[in-house]
Structures are given as C-alpha cells and as structure tokens.
Amino acid sequence: MEDKCYCNIESEKKTLRSEDEKKKLLNRLNRIEGQIRGIKNMLENDGYCNDILIQSAAVNAAVNAFNRELISLHIKGCVTKDIKEGKEEIVDELVNTLQKLMK
C-alpha cells in the first residue's frame, strides 16, 4: 500500500500509511524513546560524560535513520502523487523540509 496523502475539511494534510509502514516507524520511535530514557537514567545516576555522549550520538543516528525512512516514504508516496497530479508546489515543500533536516 502506497502512502495516500489528502487534505481533510480543516485543510490539514494527512497521510494514510499501511499498517506495516506505521508499525516499522513506530518501532523505530519506540527504540529511540527507550534510548532517551536510558540517557536520562545515566544522567540521574551520574554516568560518565563520555558514555552519555556516545549514547546521545546513537540517538542522533537513530533519529536520522527514522527521518531517512520517512522522507523516502514521503517522496515515493505523497510527492510522486502530487507531481503526477500537477501539484508542483510539493517540490518547494520538499526542498524546505530537506533544508530543515540538513541544519
């Protein structure tokens, strides 16, 4: 099932994802959440700075992996669909999003 992008009555964009896609993305976020809790625990227990920094770097890598997966799904689904429908403003939206991700 490819992503289905649509606007509802309140003009809020939404994306319908397959259960498999949703499950994979949520699993990634749950792992990240667990890593963050681990870092908080390390800090609360006076963990060694270097060990905390290494775990923080692992969280950054995990968030980047999540973003890569989501942007891939977005391009293959919503962006492709909108371009085929002549909604070329999606390209500007994508460029702005990529610029924010690359800060």
Backbone as CSV, one residue per row, in Angstrom:
resi,resn,N_x,N_y,N_z,CA_x,CA_y,CA_z,C_x,C_y,C_z
1,MET,0.852,-1.186,0.000,0.000,0.000,0.000,0.885,1.231,0.000
2,GLU,0.717,2.087,-0.993,1.488,3.311,-1.017,0.814,4.347,-0.139
3,ASP,1.607,5.349,0.301,1.042,6.417,1.116,-0.071,7.111,0.364
4,LYS,-1.112,7.448,1.056,-2.212,8.211,0.486,-2.261,9.538,1.222
5,CYS,-1.925,10.608,0.527,-1.951,11.938,1.111,-3.277,12.591,0.771
6,TYR,-3.826,13.308,1.714,-5.072,14.003,1.440,-5.213,15.172,2.400
7,CYS,-6.096,16.059,2.077,-6.441,17.171,2.959,-7.852,16.936,3.471
8,ASN,-8.042,17.106,4.772,-9.385,16.956,5.300,-10.088,18.311,5.304
9,ILE,-11.267,18.373,5.874,-12.089,19.583,5.837,-11.372,20.775,6.465
10,GLU,-10.586,20.549,7.503,-9.881,21.638,8.176,-8.610,22.038,7.429
11,SER,-8.409,21.550,6.208,-7.226,21.842,5.384,-5.937,21.360,6.046
12,GLU,-6.027,20.327,6.836,-4.870,19.724,7.475,-4.422,18.550,6.618
13,LYS,-3.158,18.555,6.211,-2.668,17.431,5.409,-2.487,16.212,6.300
14,LYS,-2.802,15.065,5.754,-2.630,13.793,6.459,-2.112,12.771,5.467
15,THR,-1.508,11.716,5.981,-1.019,10.622,5.153,-1.529,9.308,5.727
16,LEU,-2.232,8.552,4.911,-2.639,7.210,5.312,-1.517,6.261,4.946
17,ARG,-1.023,5.531,5.935,0.074,4.585,5.715,-0.427,3.165,5.912
18,SER,0.273,2.237,5.289,-0.070,0.839,5.523,0.247,0.501,6.980
19,GLU,-0.381,-0.515,7.487,-0.120,-0.945,8.864,1.348,-1.332,9.041
20,ASP,1.929,-1.951,8.013,3.334,-2.356,8.072,4.252,-1.135,8.176
21,GLU,4.009,-0.124,7.350,4.818,1.102,7.396,4.685,1.783,8.756
22,LYS,3.447,1.886,9.225,3.188,2.526,10.511,3.895,1.764,11.633
23,LYS,3.815,0.438,11.588,4.443,-0.392,12.619,5.953,-0.201,12.630
24,LYS,6.577,-0.195,11.435,8.028,-0.010,11.355,8.457,1.347,11.901
25,LEU,7.726,2.393,11.532,8.071,3.737,12.005,7.871,3.850,13.514
26,LEU,6.770,3.307,14.023,6.524,3.356,15.466,7.557,2.549,16.239
27,ASN,7.981,1.409,15.696,9.025,0.616,16.352,10.315,1.411,16.462
28,ARG,10.674,2.126,15.387,11.880,2.972,15.428,11.753,4.028,16.518
29,LEU,10.593,4.686,16.576,10.388,5.723,17.588,10.397,5.147,18.999
30,ASN,9.847,3.964,19.173,9.873,3.328,20.493,11.299,3.017,20.939
31,ARG,12.141,2.575,19.988,13.549,2.320,20.325,14.248,3.623,20.706
32,ILE,13.971,4.686,19.960,14.565,5.990,20.265,14.116,6.460,21.650
33,GLU,12.839,6.294,21.927,12.305,6.672,23.229,13.020,5.906,24.346
34,GLY,13.266,4.631,24.120,13.993,3.823,25.100,15.426,4.303,25.270
35,GLN,16.062,4.680,24.166,17.423,5.205,24.246,17.455,6.507,25.048
36,ILE,16.485,7.364,24.846,16.413,8.629,25.584,16.221,8.356,27.077
37,ARG,15.334,7.411,27.395,15.143,7.056,28.811,16.450,6.528,29.412
38,GLY,17.194,5.763,28.607,18.482,5.252,29.078,19.469,6.374,29.360
39,ILE,19.493,7.377,28.505,20.384,8.524,28.720,19.969,9.288,29.980
40,LYS,18.664,9.489,30.164,18.183,10.163,31.373,18.598,9.388,32.613
41,ASN,18.486,8.070,32.549,18.871,7.218,33.670,20.371,7.338,33.947
42,MET,21.160,7.356,32.876,22.610,7.512,33.041,22.931,8.834,33.731
43,LEU,22.260,9.901,33.326,22.499,11.215,33.908,22.071,11.247,35.370
44,GLU,20.889,10.680,35.651,20.392,10.639,37.029,21.335,9.846,37.937
45,ASN,22.014,8.854,37.365,22.917,8.008,38.147,24.379,8.421,37.987
46,ASP,24.588,9.684,37.604,25.930,10.252,37.482,26.815,9.475,36.515
47,GLY,26.239,9.076,35.392,27.002,8.360,34.375,28.171,9.191,33.854
48,TYR,29.155,8.500,33.377,30.360,9.136,32.843,29.999,9.910,31.577
49,CYS,30.476,11.154,31.486,30.128,12.043,30.369,30.342,11.375,29.013
50,ASN,31.476,10.741,28.829,31.789,10.135,27.545,30.777,9.054,27.180
51,ASP,30.367,8.254,28.161,29.367,7.211,27.913,28.029,7.822,27.505
52,ILE,27.646,8.912,28.155,26.392,9.591,27.808,26.485,10.177,26.405
53,LEU,27.608,10.781,26.077,27.792,11.353,24.740,27.698,10.288,23.654
54,ILE,28.258,9.118,23.920,28.193,8.026,22.945,26.741,7.595,22.750
55,GLN,25.998,7.510,23.842,24.577,7.144,23.723,23.785,8.236,23.017
56,SER,24.138,9.493,23.259,23.481,10.610,22.581,23.741,10.548,21.076
57,ALA,24.959,10.202,20.701,25.287,10.055,19.278,24.470,8.919,18.661
58,ALA,24.246,7.860,19.411,23.439,6.740,18.922,21.986,7.184,18.705
59,VAL,21.480,8.036,19.588,20.125,8.569,19.422,20.059,9.422,18.158
60,ASN,21.067,10.276,17.955,21.095,11.101,16.741,21.078,10.229,15.494
61,ALA,21.849,9.173,15.500,21.884,8.260,14.347,20.523,7.592,14.152
62,ALA,19.879,7.224,15.236,18.568,6.579,15.148,17.517,7.554,14.620
63,VAL,17.555,8.799,15.057,16.608,9.808,14.553,16.866,10.059,13.069
64,ASN,18.135,10.131,12.681,18.464,10.310,11.265,17.949,9.143,10.423
65,ALA,18.069,7.930,10.936,17.575,6.756,10.216,16.048,6.826,10.085
66,PHE,15.371,7.260,11.151,13.919,7.442,11.099,13.558,8.471,10.029
67,ASN,14.270,9.602,10.024,14.000,10.656,9.044,14.235,10.174,7.619
68,ARG,15.302,9.408,7.405,15.570,8.878,6.057,14.430,7.973,5.598
69,GLU,13.963,7.123,6.474,12.868,6.210,6.130,11.596,6.995,5.813
70,LEU,11.275,7.970,6.659,10.049,8.739,6.457,10.131,9.596,5.201
71,ILE,11.276,10.220,4.937,11.396,11.045,3.734,11.307,10.177,2.486
72,SER,11.840,8.973,2.543,11.740,8.045,1.422,10.284,7.696,1.141
73,LEU,9.545,7.372,2.192,8.118,7.063,2.032,7.357,8.272,1.505
74,HIS,7.725,9.447,1.998,7.054,10.676,1.565,7.288,10.933,0.072
75,ILE,8.530,10.795,-0.363,8.849,11.043,-1.774,8.155,10.009,-2.664
76,LYS,8.238,8.739,-2.271,7.639,7.680,-3.086,6.118,7.731,-3.093
77,GLY,5.527,8.313,-2.063,4.076,8.369,-1.968,3.534,9.738,-2.308
78,CYS,3.519,10.605,-1.323,2.876,11.919,-1.444,3.471,12.782,-2.550
79,VAL,4.799,12.904,-2.577,5.440,13.793,-3.548,5.179,13.310,-4.968
80,THR,5.386,12.027,-5.198,5.159,11.460,-6.530,3.713,11.656,-6.968
81,LYS,2.784,11.381,-6.059,1.356,11.534,-6.373,1.037,12.977,-6.736
82,ASP,1.505,13.927,-5.926,1.204,15.334,-6.186,1.816,15.817,-7.496
83,ILE,3.033,15.404,-7.798,3.657,15.813,-9.063,2.854,15.265,-10.238
84,LYS,2.427,14.005,-10.153,1.615,13.418,-11.227,0.305,14.169,-11.409
85,GLU,-0.203,14.748,-10.314,-1.457,15.497,-10.375,-1.227,16.970,-10.719
86,GLY,0.032,17.329,-11.021,0.349,18.701,-11.403,0.516,19.665,-10.246
87,LYS,0.589,19.152,-9.027,0.748,19.996,-7.838,2.239,20.182,-7.548
88,GLU,2.868,20.990,-8.374,4.320,21.143,-8.302,4.795,21.906,-7.067
89,GLU,3.897,22.542,-6.326,4.287,23.237,-5.098,4.844,22.257,-4.062
90,ILE,4.549,20.981,-4.246,5.086,19.952,-3.348,6.607,19.928,-3.391
91,VAL,7.180,20.314,-4.520,8.645,20.334,-4.653,9.237,21.386,-3.719
92,ASP,8.617,22.565,-3.664,9.081,23.612,-2.747,8.962,23.155,-1.299
93,GLU,7.859,22.484,-0.988,7.666,21.964,0.365,8.761,20.961,0.709
94,LEU,9.074,20.076,-0.237,10.113,19.073,-0.017,11.474,19.725,0.167
95,VAL,11.791,20.705,-0.661,13.073,21.412,-0.545,13.184,22.075,0.826
96,ASN,12.131,22.751,1.266,12.146,23.390,2.583,12.353,22.368,3.702
97,THR,11.692,21.234,3.574,11.840,20.180,4.581,13.266,19.644,4.603
98,LEU,13.826,19.395,3.428,15.204,18.889,3.368,16.188,19.898,3.947
99,GLN,15.953,21.189,3.700,16.834,22.217,4.261,16.779,22.198,5.779
100,LYS,15.592,21.996,6.351,15.462,21.925,7.804,16.155,20.684,8.353
101,LEU,16.058,19.576,7.651,16.689,18.334,8.095,18.207,18.417,8.062
102,MET,18.738,19.253,7.168,20.186,19.312,6.974,20.861,20.395,7.814
103,LYS,20.135,21.033,8.691,20.733,22.069,9.556,21.698,21.458,10.525
